[in-house]
Amino acid sequence: MWRALIKRRYGVDVPLTPDFACLMMVAVKLSREAGMPKEDNRIDGAGYFECAQMCIEFEKKSGERP
């Protein structure tokens, strides 16, 4: 969805990998944490980092993106 939004708005087709999508979600949680600190933001942010790591490990093992 992000790729389609970026392409529609800016006319640029940017490939977004699964691990990078996870990092973008970490950025969302960081933004929320800066505005209103909550434990949920920190827990979710850690979870998104773990998801990014899982994507990277999957790609290394299988040679393909999840």
ChimeraX attribute file (.defattr): number of C-alpha atoms within 10 A of each C-alpha:
attribute: neighborCount
match mode: 1-to-1
recipient: residues
	/A:1	7
	/A:2	12
	/A:3	14
	/A:4	14
	/A:5	12
	/A:6	13
	/A:7	14
	/A:8	11
	/A:9	8
	/A:10	9
	/A:11	10
	/A:12	12
	/A:13	12
	/A:14	11
	/A:15	11
	/A:16	12
	/A:17	15
	/A:18	17
	/A:19	21
	/A:20	15
	/A:21	16
	/A:22	20
	/A:23	19
	/A:24	16
	/A:25	17
	/A:26	21
	/A:27	14
	/A:28	13
	/A:29	22
	/A:30	17
	/A:31	13
	/A:32	15
	/A:33	16
	/A:34	10
	/A:35	9
	/A:36	10
	/A:37	13
	/A:38	12
	/A:39	10
	/A:40	12
	/A:41	19
	/A:42	16
	/A:43	11
	/A:44	15
	/A:45	21
	/A:46	14
	/A:47	15
	/A:48	21
	/A:49	18
	/A:50	15
	/A:51	17
	/A:52	21
	/A:53	15
	/A:54	15
	/A:55	19
	/A:56	19
	/A:57	15
	/A:58	14
	/A:59	15
	/A:60	11
	/A:61	8
	/A:62	9
	/A:63	10
	/A:64	10
	/A:65	13
	/A:66	13
